[in-house]
């Protein structure tokens, strides 16, 4: 009995440690509704995205809406123009809300996913993404409170 309880305690502590650490691998191995990791050699165009904090307390992406074509590979050049850490995550709404709930439980969680990048203040980086499906998707910052402050945007992927 003691051995079973000890095993359960170790398993629970291991899960908590992993959940609080790096969120990696999950999206990279499986095709997502929003698409898949793109290849730098196949980029069709570059879109610059700025993450900005406003004087009224809102947080936004500029631009806040994008249109791309199914099959298009985009290089997102993401610049955190703000004074605090932000992230850029691509997905469909339901998955964004699942990820957002997880981030609320583990706010220091780091990402190692091809559809996301987390940037320190004044930092910049890139995400290369191939949009394999037509539809309505979104991008957002899932750092707790940022999505609610307006840090989200829409991506329309037109069928080709």
C-alpha positions as CSV (number, residue, x, y, z in Angstrom):
1,X,0.0,0.0,0.0
2,X,2.8,2.4,0.9
3,X,4.5,1.6,-2.4
4,X,1.3,2.4,-4.3
5,X,0.9,5.7,-2.5
6,X,4.5,6.6,-3.2
7,X,4.2,5.8,-6.9
8,X,1.0,8.0,-7.1
9,X,2.8,10.9,-5.3
10,X,5.8,10.6,-7.7
11,X,3.5,10.5,-10.8
12,X,1.5,13.5,-9.6
13,X,4.7,15.5,-8.9
14,X,6.2,14.6,-12.3
15,X,3.0,15.7,-14.1
16,X,3.0,19.0,-12.4
17,X,6.6,19.6,-13.1
18,X,6.2,18.8,-16.8
19,X,3.0,20.9,-17.1
20,X,4.8,23.9,-15.6
21,X,7.8,23.5,-17.8
22,X,8.1,23.5,-21.6
23,X,5.1,22.9,-23.8
24,X,6.8,21.1,-26.7
25,X,6.4,18.6,-29.3
26,X,2.6,18.3,-29.3
27,X,1.8,20.4,-32.4
28,X,5.0,19.6,-34.2
29,X,4.3,15.9,-34.8
30,X,0.6,16.2,-35.7
31,X,-1.0,18.2,-38.5
32,X,-3.2,20.9,-37.1
33,X,-6.4,22.3,-38.5
34,X,-4.7,25.7,-39.0
35,X,-1.9,24.1,-41.0
36,X,1.6,22.9,-40.4
37,X,5.2,24.2,-39.8
38,X,6.4,25.8,-43.0
39,X,9.8,25.6,-44.6
40,X,12.0,28.7,-45.1
41,X,12.7,27.6,-48.7
42,X,9.0,27.6,-49.5
43,X,7.9,31.0,-48.1
44,X,5.5,32.8,-50.4
45,X,5.5,36.1,-48.5
46,X,6.4,37.8,-45.2
47,X,4.0,39.5,-42.9
48,X,5.2,41.7,-40.1
49,X,3.2,41.6,-36.8
50,X,3.8,44.0,-33.9
51,X,2.7,43.4,-30.4
52,X,1.7,46.7,-28.7
53,X,0.5,47.9,-25.4
54,X,-1.8,51.0,-25.5
55,X,-2.1,53.8,-23.0
56,X,-5.7,52.7,-22.2
57,X,-4.4,49.4,-20.9
58,X,-5.4,47.4,-24.0
59,X,-2.9,45.1,-25.8
60,X,-3.1,44.6,-29.5
61,X,-1.5,43.0,-32.5
62,X,-0.9,45.3,-35.5
63,X,-2.4,44.3,-37.9
64,X,-5.3,42.6,-36.1
65,X,-6.6,40.7,-39.1
66,X,-5.0,38.9,-42.0
67,X,-6.0,37.2,-45.2
68,X,-4.0,34.4,-46.7
69,X,-4.6,31.6,-49.3
70,X,-4.8,27.9,-48.7
71,X,-1.5,26.4,-49.4
72,X,0.4,29.6,-48.8
73,X,3.5,29.6,-46.6
74,X,3.9,32.7,-44.6
75,X,6.9,34.0,-42.7
76,X,5.6,36.0,-39.7
77,X,8.2,38.4,-38.5
78,X,7.0,39.2,-35.0
79,X,8.2,42.2,-33.0
80,X,7.3,42.8,-29.3
81,X,7.1,46.6,-29.3
82,X,5.8,46.4,-25.7
83,X,7.3,46.7,-22.3
84,X,6.3,43.2,-21.1
85,X,6.5,39.7,-22.4
86,X,4.0,38.6,-25.1
87,X,3.5,35.6,-27.4
88,X,2.1,34.9,-30.8
89,X,0.1,31.7,-31.2
90,X,-1.7,30.5,-34.3
91,X,-4.6,28.0,-34.1
92,X,-8.4,27.6,-34.4
93,X,-10.6,29.1,-31.7
94,X,-11.4,26.0,-29.7
95,X,-7.7,25.0,-29.4
96,X,-6.8,28.6,-28.5
97,X,-9.2,28.4,-25.6
98,X,-7.9,25.1,-24.4
99,X,-4.3,26.4,-24.6
100,X,-5.4,29.6,-22.8
101,X,-6.9,27.6,-19.9
102,X,-3.6,25.7,-19.6
103,X,-1.6,29.0,-19.6
104,X,-3.8,30.3,-16.8
105,X,-2.9,27.3,-14.7
106,X,0.8,27.4,-15.7
107,X,1.6,31.0,-16.7
108,X,5.4,30.4,-16.9
109,X,5.0,27.6,-19.4
110,X,7.4,28.0,-22.3
111,X,6.6,26.9,-25.9
112,X,8.5,24.9,-28.3
113,X,5.8,24.7,-31.0
114,X,6.1,25.7,-34.6
115,X,2.9,27.7,-34.4
116,X,4.0,29.8,-31.4
117,X,6.7,32.2,-30.2
118,X,7.1,33.9,-26.9
119,X,9.1,37.1,-26.9
120,X,10.6,39.3,-24.1
121,X,10.0,43.0,-24.2
122,X,11.5,44.6,-27.3
123,X,12.3,41.1,-28.6
124,X,11.6,39.8,-32.1
125,X,11.4,36.5,-33.9
126,X,9.7,34.6,-36.6
127,X,7.2,31.8,-37.2
128,X,7.1,30.1,-40.6
129,X,3.7,28.6,-41.2
130,X,2.0,26.8,-44.1
131,X,-1.8,27.2,-44.2
132,X,-3.1,23.8,-45.5
133,X,-6.8,24.3,-44.9
134,X,-9.3,27.1,-45.8
135,X,-11.3,28.6,-43.0
136,X,-11.4,31.1,-40.1
137,X,-8.5,30.9,-37.6
138,X,-7.0,33.2,-35.1
139,X,-3.8,34.3,-33.5
140,X,-3.4,35.5,-29.9
141,X,-1.3,36.1,-26.9
142,X,-2.2,33.5,-24.2
143,X,-0.1,35.1,-21.4
144,X,-2.8,35.3,-18.7
145,X,-4.9,38.5,-19.1
146,X,-3.5,39.5,-22.5
147,X,-6.1,37.9,-24.7
148,X,-8.8,39.5,-22.6
149,X,-7.0,42.9,-23.0
150,X,-7.5,42.6,-26.8
151,X,-4.4,40.8,-27.9
152,X,-6.0,38.6,-30.5
153,X,-6.5,38.7,-34.2
154,X,-8.3,36.9,-37.1
155,X,-6.9,35.0,-40.0
156,X,-9.1,34.2,-43.0
157,X,-7.6,31.4,-45.2
158,X,-9.3,31.5,-48.6
159,X,-9.7,28.3,-50.6
160,X,-7.5,28.3,-53.8
